[in-house]
Amino acid sequence: MTEREKAYMHWLYQAVGMGGRGVLKRLEQAGTPEEIYGLAVQGRLEEKLSARYRSKAEQITAYTEGYDVEAEYAKLTAAGIGFVTVGEAEYPKRLATIPDAPYALYYVGRLPEDARPSVAIIGARNCSEYGKGMARQFGEVLAEAGVQIISGMARGIDGIGQQAALRSGGYSLGVLGCGVDICYPPENRPLYEELISAGGICSEYPPGITPRAVLFPPRNRIISGLCDAVLVIEAKERSGTLITVDMALEQGREVYALPGRATDLLSLGCNRLIRQGAALVMSPQEMLQELGAACGATEVYKQQVLFKPEGIPGRLLELLDYQPKSMEQIRQEYAALYGAEMSVPKLCHELLELCTGGYAGRVGGNYYVKKM
């Protein structure tokens, strides 16, 4: 498609409006977007559409009044926003295979590569320290192994997994429930800018469309549609995350879930998914093995050198969890497991060394959590 053709397609896509895929398909039979524009300017578009689409024809004609096709498309390109339709080679092949593939995508940065594996990392917005740590771990290791991380740039698990992928030098794509020129949620502005510079942002909604609750469920089908698999890190029993899971299953995508404690509310959704047949995954290595050797990801992971502290620091790290533990609890567990008492000053020194090395974090006074 030439740039001129894109300009008219951009006009038509906006003129038809959201939810107009059926109208766009019908209009394809009436002529090219440029020819349809000519009919709209002449007020003759209704001649090409049945009575069923009369109101849409009137809407398109009204939208065309005063619309400068070339100038509006120039604004789009000047803002660095790309535009691709489902019939073009640049359109992601995975997404094109789903039954309700978006007719067009707006994007900034780069769209994912068809030849590389893609995984959606999704989960709770108000996640636990355990969820945060696992989202970082999966995001980093999968991205370093060449896996593209797709998500919705939402608070919590989604954004954390994407940020970890970018920080490790990998690729991530944020799929928005608004125009690509709008950062939502606003507090994820640093991630939004990182995605634009090192990954990508995309949306089926034209620039300027503000986020609304009704726009997010359709957005989720794009997240799963762009992926080979969906990984759920944390989710409540009734969670919006499960909407993406349902769409992934309808699209024939693999679904994986990270198990959690039976008493943790944020793990109820994951545990139920596993009970219903989702694949249980415990580590990024298992995930890479599940994805298969087609992309070489497993071999890349094997070549990584994962540094772990040895001796007493290594033992203490094994005792730490993503749920906070008090220093006294750690001291007692160490004595019970290794049969050796450790003084409080010694324990404090070793834990601080783990914190300095980035392996642990101190929260709420003398409470410690595992960071990686």
Secondary structure, 3 states (H helix, E strand, C coil): CCHHHHHHHHHHHHHHCCCCHHHHHHHHCCCCHHHHHHHHHHCCHHHHCCHHHHHHHHHHHHHHCCCCHHHHHHHHHHCCCEEEECCCCCCCHHHHCCCCCCCEEEEEECCCCCCCCEEEEECCCCCCHHHHHHHHHHHHHHHHCCCEEEECCCCCHHHHHHHHHHHCCCCEEEECCCCCCCCCCHHHHHHHHHHHHHCEEEECCCCCCCCCHHHHHHHHHHHHHCCCEEEECCCCCCCCHHHHHHHHHHCCCEEEECCCCCCCHHHHHHHHHHHCCCEECCCHHHHHHHHCHHHCHHHHHHHCCCCCCCHHHHHHHHHCCCCCEEHHHHHHHHHHHHCCCCCHHHHHHHHHHHHHCCCEEEECCCEEEECC
